[in-house]
Amino acid sequence: MARLLPLALLALLACAAAQAQGVVTPDYDEICGLGRQSETGCADIRARRIVDAAQPPWSAMGRVNFAGPDARFHCSGVLVAERLVLTAAHCLYDQARKRWVPPGAMQFVAGYQRGEATANSPVRRYRLDPKQGVGGRFHPDPALDWAVLELAQPLGQSIRTLPVSLAGKSGFVAGYSGLRPHVLSVTGECPVRPAADGLLRGLCPVMRGDSGAPLLSGPDKQPGVVAILSRVTPTPEGVSALFLPVTLFDLTGE
């Protein structure tokens, strides 16, 4: 059962709605505008199915929230082990201040919906690709855009985690879009195909806030995590999404 979040965290979540994090390119701003004129993808994003984030398997999904003195934003993430959450590396980079967000400024809020959540934990530390963050900078190479968060609390002891999956020519995305940041919504089936550097690409109605969201494969009751959303490009055919397969993530910590 979902429990009420502390007032301080609720305030953080309310502020975070104003800045859903996207990759450091203007492409996300061209999708459903967030106050601008663009309408690319809006109808499809509004049509996404809203699910009960308090119930498994959706409770393994959550928001990665950052709160600093002059910026608040969120991305999406997924719990795949007791303390491990997968998300996108660009979610951890404060573009305005040109620096990486310290772990202590982040929280993972599992099963969040409309001010309630199943559980939450501070981030104790995170790991990136060894080539990412060299010199304190964000490297734009899409193949390096992965991050594994290690939580201070073992949320996986009380929340059913999702397994990683190495298969799937299609899948669906579950995330907290900038359009509806306080509910977990799920896309329809998104066919994907291989892209450069072992990545996956497909047309999928996603936008800011969905960064780091999982591409899931399998039935609703028992899906596996195939990949994580990295970035998007608006096209005449729809939103072209780029995903990082879980095979690129360092899940061992070694």
C-alpha positions, 0 to 999 in steps of 0.5 A, a space after each residue: 500500500 502506498 504511504 504519504 510522503 514527508 511534506 519536505 519531499 512533497 514540496 520537492 516533487 511539486 517544484 520538480 514538475 517545472 523542470 523535467 530533465 532531458 538530454 543536453 540538446 534542444 530536441 526535447 523542447 520540440 516535443 510537446 513544448 512544455 509551454 512552447 508552441 511545439 505539438 510534436 508527439 503531444 496527442 500520443 503522449 496524452 493517450 498513454 495509459 496511466 497505471 497504478 504505480 503502487 502495484 507491482 510491477 509498476 512500483 519498481 518504477 519511480 522518479 529520480 529527483 534532484 533538488 539544489 539551491 537554484 534548480 529542481 528537476 526529475 527523470 525516471 528510473 527503475 529498480 532492478 536489485 535491492 539497491 540498484 536503479 537504472 537511469 540515464 547519465 545526463 539526468 545526473 548532470 546539471 547543465 546550468 551549472 556545468 557540473 555533476 549532481 552530488 549523490 546526496 542531492 538526489 532521491 529515488 521515489 519508487 511507485 510515486 503517484 499524485 503525492 504518494 509513493 511506496 517507498 523512497 531512498 536517498 542516493 548513496 553513490 552512482 557509477 557511470 561509464 569510465 569514459 563518462 564525466 572525464 574532467 568533470 564534463 558530460 560526454 555527449 556520446 549516446 553509448 555513454 549515457 547510462 548510470 547506475 544509482 546505489 540507494 542508501 536503503 535496500 528498497 528491493 527488500 520490500 518492493 518487487 524488482 524487475 529483471 533485466 532482459 536481453 531480448 526483444 524487438 519491441 517493448 513499451 516505456 513506463 515513465 513520468 513524462 513532463 506532461 504528466 509528472 505526477 503519474 506513471 504512464 505507459 506507452 503502447 508497443 514501440 518497435 525497436 531496431 539496432 542502431 550504431 554502437 549497439 543501441 536501439 532506436 524506435 518510434 515511441 511517444 516519450 518526452 522530457 521527464 521520461 529520460 532514464 525510463 525503462 523499455 520493457 518487454 513481456 507481459 504487464 504482470 512480469 516485464 523485463 527491462 530491455 533498455 533505458 531511454 537516452 534521448 529523442 529526435 522529433 521527426 515527421 513520423 513521430 518521436 524517434 527514441 534512442 535506447 541503451 540496452 542493459 548490456 551496456 550498464 555496469 551492474 557488478 560495481 567492480 
